[in-house]
Amino acid sequence: MSSEQSERPVALVTGSTSGIGEAVARRLAADGMRVVVHSRSSTRAGEALATELGGAYVRADLEAEDETRGLVEAALGRYGRLDVLVNNAGVSWPIPHADLAAATPADWRRLLEVNLIAPWVLCTAALPALRTAPGGGSIVNITSHAGVRPKGSSVPYAASKAALNHVTRLLAAALAPDVRVNAVAPGLVDTPMTRDWTQAHELWRERAPMRRPARPADVAGLVASVLASTYLTGEVILLDGGLNLT
């Protein structure tokens, strides 16, 4: 590896073989970062994307703490540094919003494990490297407008994202000035996972001032802006096309 390559910052993006995560990985690579691509099971897609971006791929199940910590260890083993952590991976499922009894304790545990506990484990595992990153490390948590507005989503999903928003603020206060911590909170994003969410798409087209859901590139662009804003920390930035105004 040349000295010029070794000086390029390294970003770990979880859940980055499709949708928002893939768009973020592509954007950060285009901005000159070496990107560690991650997925739970899409090994072939992950390896292909990492090769295309000139980065690395690591498979890990974020419901397993040892594999979650191993994801950071693998990134450091490959590149010897970590400058950026983007906690993008998350889970949801189509429980009717008004059907409170549909969410079982097992559903709650899985959502909290992946959407809240895994990002916490990744943050703590990455912290020593982020503290020593040239110019300071940065964490961006991909949360959701559902964690800001108390309607429009299932209770356990919204609660997991609201908790991650608050963890973002707590970590920002604790880690400044060495590490900046922010959250990007999208509303509906047009991805393969959400293509069949007909009612949600109709809502965004009819009520959001921008008259459409976000595209993955919209989220990636905001993540890149957050990383470039070296005085920004502790913010949860809504990206919902203005739906919060209605």
C-alpha positions as a Markdown table, in Angstrom:
| # | Residue | x | y | z |
|---|---|---|---|---|
| 1 | Met | 0.0 | 0.0 | 0.0 |
| 2 | Ser | 1.4 | 3.4 | -1.0 |
| 3 | Ser | 1.8 | 6.2 | 1.6 |
| 4 | Glu | -0.9 | 8.2 | -0.3 |
| 5 | Gln | -3.3 | 5.3 | 0.0 |
| 6 | Ser | -2.6 | 4.8 | 3.7 |
| 7 | Glu | -3.4 | 8.4 | 4.4 |
| 8 | Arg | -6.9 | 8.1 | 2.9 |
| 9 | Pro | -9.6 | 8.0 | 5.7 |
| 10 | Val | -11.4 | 4.7 | 6.3 |
| 11 | Ala | -15.1 | 4.4 | 6.7 |
| 12 | Leu | -17.1 | 1.4 | 8.0 |
| 13 | Val | -20.7 | 1.4 | 6.7 |
| 14 | Thr | -23.0 | -1.2 | 8.2 |
| 15 | Gly | -25.7 | -2.8 | 6.0 |
| 16 | Ser | -24.1 | -1.4 | 2.9 |
| 17 | Thr | -24.9 | -3.9 | 0.1 |
| 18 | Ser | -28.2 | -2.3 | -0.9 |
| 19 | Gly | -30.4 | 0.7 | -0.4 |
| 20 | Ile | -29.3 | 3.6 | 1.8 |
| 21 | Gly | -26.1 | 1.8 | 3.0 |
| 22 | Glu | -24.9 | 1.1 | -0.6 |
| 23 | Ala | -25.5 | 4.7 | -1.6 |
| 24 | Val | -23.6 | 5.9 | 1.4 |
| 25 | Ala | -20.7 | 3.5 | 0.7 |
| 26 | Arg | -20.6 | 4.7 | -2.9 |
| 27 | Arg | -20.7 | 8.4 | -2.0 |
| 28 | Leu | -17.9 | 8.0 | 0.6 |
| 29 | Ala | -15.7 | 6.1 | -1.8 |
| 30 | Ala | -16.3 | 8.8 | -4.4 |
| 31 | Asp | -15.2 | 11.4 | -1.8 |
| 32 | Gly | -11.9 | 9.6 | -1.5 |
| 33 | Met | -12.5 | 7.3 | 1.5 |
| 34 | Arg | -11.5 | 3.6 | 1.7 |
| 35 | Val | -14.8 | 1.9 | 2.6 |
| 36 | Val | -15.5 | -1.3 | 4.5 |
| 37 | Val | -18.7 | -2.8 | 3.2 |
| 38 | His | -20.8 | -4.9 | 5.5 |
| 39 | Ser | -23.8 | -7.2 | 5.4 |
| 40 | Arg | -25.3 | -10.0 | 7.4 |
| 41 | Ser | -25.6 | -12.5 | 4.6 |
| 42 | Ser | -25.1 | -11.0 | 1.1 |
| 43 | Thr | -21.5 | -12.1 | 0.8 |
| 44 | Arg | -21.4 | -12.2 | -3.0 |
| 45 | Ala | -23.0 | -8.7 | -3.3 |
| 46 | Gly | -20.7 | -7.4 | -0.6 |
| 47 | Glu | -17.5 | -8.7 | -2.2 |
| 48 | Ala | -18.6 | -7.3 | -5.6 |
| 49 | Leu | -19.3 | -3.9 | -4.2 |
| 50 | Ala | -16.1 | -3.8 | -2.2 |
| 51 | Thr | -14.1 | -4.7 | -5.2 |
| 52 | Glu | -15.8 | -2.1 | -7.3 |
| 53 | Leu | -15.1 | 0.6 | -4.7 |
| 54 | Gly | -11.6 | -0.6 | -4.0 |
| 55 | Gly | -12.5 | -1.3 | -0.4 |
| 56 | Ala | -13.0 | -4.4 | 1.8 |
| 57 | Tyr | -16.0 | -6.6 | 2.7 |
| 58 | Val | -16.8 | -8.1 | 6.1 |
| 59 | Arg | -19.7 | -10.3 | 6.9 |
| 60 | Ala | -21.2 | -10.1 | 10.4 |
| 61 | Asp | -24.4 | -10.8 | 12.2 |
| 62 | Leu | -25.2 | -7.8 | 14.3 |
| 63 | Glu | -27.4 | -9.9 | 16.6 |
| 64 | Ala | -24.2 | -11.6 | 17.8 |
| 65 | Glu | -22.0 | -9.4 | 20.0 |
| 66 | Asp | -18.7 | -11.2 | 19.1 |
| 67 | Glu | -19.4 | -10.8 | 15.4 |
| 68 | Thr | -20.3 | -7.1 | 15.9 |
| 69 | Arg | -17.1 | -6.3 | 17.6 |
| 70 | Gly | -15.2 | -8.5 | 15.1 |
| 71 | Leu | -16.5 | -6.2 | 12.3 |
| 72 | Val | -14.5 | -3.3 | 13.8 |
| 73 | Glu | -11.5 | -5.5 | 14.4 |
| 74 | Ala | -11.6 | -6.7 | 10.8 |
| 75 | Ala | -11.6 | -3.1 | 9.5 |
| 76 | Leu | -8.7 | -2.2 | 11.7 |
| 77 | Gly | -6.9 | -5.4 | 10.7 |
| 78 | Arg | -7.2 | -4.5 | 7.1 |
| 79 | Tyr | -6.4 | -0.8 | 7.2 |
| 80 | Gly | -4.9 | -0.1 | 10.6 |
| 81 | Arg | -7.1 | 2.9 | 11.2 |
| 82 | Leu | -10.8 | 3.9 | 11.3 |
| 83 | Asp | -12.0 | 7.5 | 10.8 |
| 84 | Val | -15.7 | 7.1 | 10.2 |
| 85 | Leu | -18.4 | 4.8 | 11.5 |
| 86 | Val | -21.8 | 4.9 | 9.8 |
| 87 | Asn | -24.4 | 2.8 | 11.7 |
| 88 | Asn | -26.9 | 2.2 | 8.9 |
| 89 | Ala | -27.9 | -1.4 | 9.4 |
| 90 | Gly | -31.4 | -1.9 | 10.9 |
| 91 | Val | -34.5 | -4.0 | 10.9 |
| 92 | Ser | -38.2 | -3.3 | 10.6 |
| 93 | Trp | -41.2 | -5.3 | 9.7 |
| 94 | Pro | -44.8 | -4.6 | 8.5 |
| 95 | Ile | -46.7 | -4.7 | 11.8 |
| 96 | Pro | -49.9 | -2.6 | 11.5 |
| 97 | His | -49.2 | 0.7 | 13.2 |
| 98 | Ala | -52.3 | 0.7 | 15.3 |
| 99 | Asp | -52.1 | -3.0 | 16.3 |
| 100 | Leu | -50.1 | -2.7 | 19.6 |
| 101 | Ala | -50.6 | -6.4 | 20.5 |
| 102 | Ala | -48.9 | -7.5 | 17.3 |
| 103 | Ala | -45.4 | -6.8 | 18.6 |
| 104 | Thr | -44.2 | -9.7 | 20.7 |
| 105 | Pro | -41.4 | -9.5 | 23.3 |
| 106 | Ala | -39.3 | -11.4 | 20.8 |
| 107 | Asp | -39.9 | -8.8 | 18.2 |
| 108 | Trp | -38.9 | -6.1 | 20.6 |
| 109 | Arg | -35.7 | -7.9 | 21.5 |
| 110 | Arg | -34.7 | -8.3 | 17.9 |
| 111 | Leu | -35.4 | -4.7 | 17.0 |
| 112 | Leu | -33.5 | -3.4 | 20.0 |
| 113 | Glu | -30.6 | -5.8 | 19.4 |
| 114 | Val | -30.0 | -4.7 | 15.9 |
| 115 | Asn | -31.2 | -1.1 | 15.9 |
| 116 | Leu | -29.9 | 0.0 | 19.3 |
| 117 | Ile | -27.5 | -2.4 | 21.0 |
| 118 | Ala | -25.4 | -3.2 | 17.9 |
| 119 | Pro | -24.7 | 0.5 | 17.1 |
| 120 | Trp | -23.7 | 0.9 | 20.7 |
| 121 | Val | -21.3 | -2.0 | 20.6 |
| 122 | Leu | -19.8 | -0.8 | 17.3 |
| 123 | Cys | -19.4 | 2.7 | 18.7 |
| 124 | Thr | -17.6 | 1.4 | 21.8 |
| 125 | Ala | -15.5 | -1.0 | 19.8 |
| 126 | Ala | -14.5 | 1.7 | 17.3 |
| 127 | Leu | -13.9 | 4.4 | 19.9 |
| 128 | Pro | -10.1 | 3.9 | 20.5 |
| 129 | Ala | -9.4 | 4.2 | 16.8 |
| 130 | Leu | -11.8 | 7.1 | 16.2 |
| 131 | Arg | -10.2 | 9.1 | 19.1 |
| 132 | Thr | -6.9 | 8.9 | 17.3 |
| 133 | Ala | -8.1 | 9.6 | 13.8 |
| 134 | Pro | -6.4 | 12.5 | 12.1 |
| 135 | Gly | -8.6 | 15.5 | 12.4 |
| 136 | Gly | -11.0 | 13.6 | 14.7 |
| 137 | Gly | -13.3 | 10.7 | 14.2 |
| 138 | Ser | -16.9 | 10.8 | 13.3 |
| 139 | Ile | -20.0 | 8.6 | 13.9 |
| 140 | Val | -23.2 | 9.0 | 11.9 |
| 141 | Asn | -26.2 | 7.0 | 13.0 |
| 142 | Ile | -28.9 | 6.4 | 10.5 |
| 143 | Thr | -32.1 | 6.7 | 12.5 |
| 144 | Ser | -35.6 | 7.6 | 11.3 |
| 145 | His | -38.2 | 10.4 | 11.4 |
| 146 | Ala | -40.2 | 7.7 | 13.3 |
| 147 | Gly | -37.9 | 8.3 | 16.2 |
| 148 | Val | -38.7 | 12.0 | 16.2 |
| 149 | Arg | -42.5 | 12.0 | 15.4 |
| 150 | Pro | -44.7 | 9.9 | 17.6 |
| 151 | Lys | -46.8 | 8.5 | 14.8 |
| 152 | Gly | -46.6 | 6.8 | 11.5 |
| 153 | Ser | -44.6 | 3.7 | 12.5 |
| 154 | Ser | -44.8 | 0.6 | 14.7 |
| 155 | Val | -44.1 | 1.3 | 18.3 |
| 156 | Pro | -41.0 | -1.0 | 18.8 |
| 157 | Tyr | -39.3 | 0.3 | 15.6 |
| 158 | Ala | -40.0 | 4.0 | 16.5 |
| 159 | Ala | -38.8 | 3.4 | 20.1 |
| 160 | Ser | -35.6 | 1.8 | 18.9 |
| 161 | Lys | -34.9 | 4.8 | 16.7 |
| 162 | Ala | -35.8 | 7.3 | 19.3 |
| 163 | Ala | -33.4 | 5.6 | 21.7 |
| 164 | Leu | -30.6 | 5.8 | 19.1 |
| 165 | Asn | -31.3 | 9.5 | 18.6 |
| 166 | His | -30.8 | 10.1 | 22.3 |
| 167 | Val | -27.7 | 7.9 | 22.4 |
| 168 | Thr | -26.4 | 10.0 | 19.6 |
| 169 | Arg | -26.7 | 13.2 | 21.7 |
| 170 | Leu | -25.3 | 11.5 | 24.8 |
| 171 | Leu | -22.2 | 10.2 | 23.0 |
| 172 | Ala | -21.7 | 13.6 | 21.3 |
| 173 | Ala | -21.5 | 15.3 | 24.7 |
| 174 | Ala | -19.2 | 12.6 | 26.1 |
| 175 | Leu | -16.8 | 12.3 | 23.2 |
| 176 | Ala | -16.3 | 15.9 | 22.0 |
| 177 | Pro | -14.0 | 17.2 | 20.8 |
| 178 | Asp | -12.2 | 14.0 | 19.8 |
| 179 | Val | -15.1 | 12.4 | 18.1 |
| 180 | Arg | -18.2 | 13.9 | 16.6 |
| 181 | Val | -21.5 | 12.1 | 16.7 |
| 182 | Asn | -24.6 | 12.9 | 14.7 |
| 183 | Ala | -27.7 | 11.2 | 13.4 |
| 184 | Val | -29.5 | 11.5 | 10.0 |
| 185 | Ala | -33.2 | 10.7 | 10.4 |
| 186 | Pro | -34.8 | 10.0 | 7.0 |
| 187 | Gly | -38.5 | 9.6 | 6.4 |
| 188 | Leu | -39.6 | 7.2 | 3.7 |
| 189 | Val | -36.7 | 6.3 | 1.4 |
| 190 | Asp | -37.4 | 4.6 | -2.0 |
| 191 | Thr | -35.5 | 1.4 | -1.7 |
| 192 | Pro | -36.2 | -2.2 | -2.7 |
| 193 | Met | -37.4 | -2.9 | 0.8 |
| 194 | Thr | -40.0 | -0.1 | 0.7 |
| 195 | Arg | -41.2 | -0.4 | -2.8 |
| 196 | Asp | -44.4 | -2.3 | -1.7 |
| 197 | Trp | -45.2 | 0.2 | 1.0 |
| 198 | Thr | -48.0 | 1.7 | -1.1 |
| 199 | Gln | -49.7 | 3.8 | 1.6 |
| 200 | Ala | -46.5 | 5.3 | 2.7 |
| 201 | His | -45.5 | 6.3 | -0.8 |
| 202 | Glu | -49.0 | 7.8 | -1.3 |
| 203 | Leu | -48.6 | 9.8 | 2.0 |
| 204 | Trp | -45.2 | 11.3 | 0.9 |
| 205 | Arg | -46.5 | 12.2 | -2.6 |
| 206 | Glu | -49.6 | 13.8 | -1.2 |
| 207 | Arg | -48.5 | 15.5 | 2.0 |
| 208 | Ala | -44.7 | 16.1 | 1.9 |
| 209 | Pro | -43.9 | 19.5 | 0.4 |
| 210 | Met | -41.2 | 17.8 | -1.8 |
| 211 | Arg | -44.0 | 15.5 | -3.1 |
| 212 | Arg | -41.8 | 12.4 | -3.1 |
| 213 | Pro | -40.0 | 10.1 | -0.8 |
| 214 | Ala | -36.2 | 10.4 | -0.4 |
| 215 | Arg | -33.9 | 8.6 | -2.7 |
| 216 | Pro | -30.9 | 6.7 | -1.2 |
| 217 | Ala | -28.6 | 9.3 | -2.8 |
| 218 | Asp | -30.4 | 12.0 | -0.9 |
| 219 | Val | -29.4 | 10.3 | 2.4 |
| 220 | Ala | -25.9 | 9.7 | 1.2 |
| 221 | Gly | -25.5 | 13.3 | 0.3 |
| 222 | Leu | -26.5 | 14.4 | 3.8 |
| 223 | Val | -24.2 | 11.9 | 5.4 |
| 224 | Ala | -21.3 | 13.3 | 3.4 |
| 225 | Ser | -22.3 | 16.9 | 4.4 |
| 226 | Val | -22.4 | 15.9 | 8.0 |
| 227 | Leu | -18.9 | 14.3 | 7.8 |
| 228 | Ala | -17.6 | 17.5 | 6.1 |
| 229 | Ser | -19.1 | 19.8 | 8.8 |
| 230 | Thr | -16.3 | 19.6 | 11.3 |
| 231 | Tyr | -18.0 | 21.8 | 13.9 |
| 232 | Leu | -21.3 | 19.8 | 13.9 |
| 233 | Thr | -22.0 | 17.3 | 16.7 |
| 234 | Gly | -25.0 | 16.1 | 18.7 |
| 235 | Glu | -27.5 | 16.8 | 15.9 |
| 236 | Val | -30.4 | 14.7 | 14.8 |
| 237 | Ile | -31.1 | 15.9 | 11.2 |
| 238 | Leu | -34.5 | 15.2 | 9.8 |
| 239 | Leu | -34.6 | 14.3 | 6.1 |
| 240 | Asp | -38.3 | 13.9 | 5.3 |
| 241 | Gly | -39.0 | 16.2 | 2.4 |
| 242 | Gly | -40.7 | 18.6 | 4.8 |
| 243 | Leu | -43.4 | 16.2 | 6.0 |
| 244 | Asn | -42.7 | 17.4 | 9.6 |
| 245 | Leu | -44.1 | 20.8 | 8.5 |
| 246 | Thr | -47.6 | 19.3 | 7.8 |
